[in-house]
Amino acid sequence: MSILELVLHASLVVQLVMAILVLLSLMSWWHIFSKYFTVSKAAKASELFEDRFWSGSDLNALFEQTKRGHSVGMEKIFIAGFSEFLKLRQKGGMELSDVMEGTRRAMRAACQRELDWLDKHTSFLASVGSVSPYIGLFGTVWGIMHAFRGLANVGQATLATVAPGIAEALVATAIGLFAAIPATVAYNRFAHDVDALANRFDTFIEEFSNILQRQAR
């Protein structure tokens, strides 16, 4: 029997379980591709911005250039920090320590917003990876129970009689694993990539703060 025939001949509860698992798998794959392009774009943009930042460009010119474009990742942290620095310096009468504290707070807030954006929907992948095998197992257990209950109407139970029902039930476990494994692998990969970006953002905040503090003296 083919997989399609096993699905079509399964009990209604098992078919509902399979449908739920297929839906979860499709949703997780959508988030996997979407998150891949999002994280890759942020990493590439941050790398290019770091090259421009450390090339010795004038900060004011870099600020105007970056502000005009579609900024992501480290660029937004730079814009938030430098704009807050200029605003606080223009007020006058503020201690340098207060100016730098306000600048750091602005960059920290921008950094957290970027990390929240990058980390969006990763919890869904974690949920699919942890829950899908149990959903599939529930469908398998139900299907096996249904198969053995059907044996009550059979005079002699043979392997040929039991095998189709058990095979139909085991398809639910297979679909559950098919949904869980890619979601788990993708979650671990994205969590690692976002953590790496978070470390780069933190390092940039400290280095940029030191540069601004030296220029303000």
Long-range contacts (C-beta under 8 A, 24 or more apart in sequence): 1-164, 1-167, 3-171, 6-164, 6-167, 6-168, 6-171, 7-168, 7-171, 9-164, 9-168, 10-143, 10-168, 10-169, 10-171, 10-172, 11-142, 11-143, 11-146, 11-168, 13-139, 13-142, 13-143, 13-146, 14-139, 14-140, 14-142, 14-143, 14-146, 14-168, 14-169, 14-171, 14-172, 17-135, 17-136, 17-138, 17-139, 17-142, 17-172, 18-139, 18-171, 18-172, 18-175, 20-135, 21-132, 21-135, 21-136, 21-139, 21-172, 21-175, 21-176, 21-178, 21-179, 22-175, 22-179, 24-128, 24-132, 24-135, 24-179, 25-128, 25-132, 25-175, 25-178, 25-179, 25-182, 25-183, 27-124, 27-128, 28-124, 28-125, 28-128, 28-179, 28-182, 28-183, 28-186, 29-182, 31-121, 31-124, 31-125, 31-186, 32-125, 32-182, 32-183, 32-186, 34-121, 35-120, 35-121, 35-122, 35-125, 35-186, 35-190, 36-186, 36-190, 38-117, 38-118, 39-118, 39-190, 39-193, 39-194, 39-197, 41-72, 42-72, 42-73, 42-114, 42-118, 42-197, 43-73, 43-193, 43-197, 45-71, 45-72, 45-73, 45-74, 45-75, 46-72, 46-73, 46-74, 46-75, 46-197, 46-200, 46-201, 49-73, 49-74, 49-75, 49-78, 50-74, 50-204, 53-78, 59-211, 59-215, 72-114, 73-114, 73-197, 73-201, 74-200, 74-201, 74-204, 76-110, 76-113, 76-114, 77-107, 77-110, 77-111, 77-114, 77-201, 77-204, 77-205, 77-208, 78-204, 78-208, 79-110, 80-106, 80-107, 80-109, 80-110, 81-106, 81-107, 81-110, 81-205, 81-208, 81-209, 81-212, 82-212, 85-212, 85-216, 89-216, 96-213, 96-216, 96-217, 99-216, 100-209, 100-212, 100-213, 100-216, 103-209, 103-212, 104-205, 104-209, 107-205, 107-208, 107-209, 108-205, 111-198, 111-201, 111-202, 111-205, 114-201, 115-194, 115-197, 115-198, 115-201, 118-194, 118-197, 119-190, 119-194, 122-187, 122-190, 122-191, 122-194, 125-183, 125-184, 125-186, 125-187, 125-190, 126-183, 126-184, 126-187, 128-179, 128-180, 128-183, 129-180, 129-181, 129-183, 129-184, 129-187, 130-180, 130-184, 131-180, 132-176, 132-177, 132-179, 132-180, 132-183, 133-173, 133-176, 133-177, 133-180, 134-176, 135-172, 135-176, 136-172, 136-173, 136-174, 136-175, 136-176, 136-177, 136-179, 137-172, 137-173, 137-176, 138-172, 139-169, 139-172, 139-173, 139-176, 140-169, 140-170, 140-172, 140-173, 141-169, 142-169, 143-168, 143-169, 143-170, 143-172, 144-169
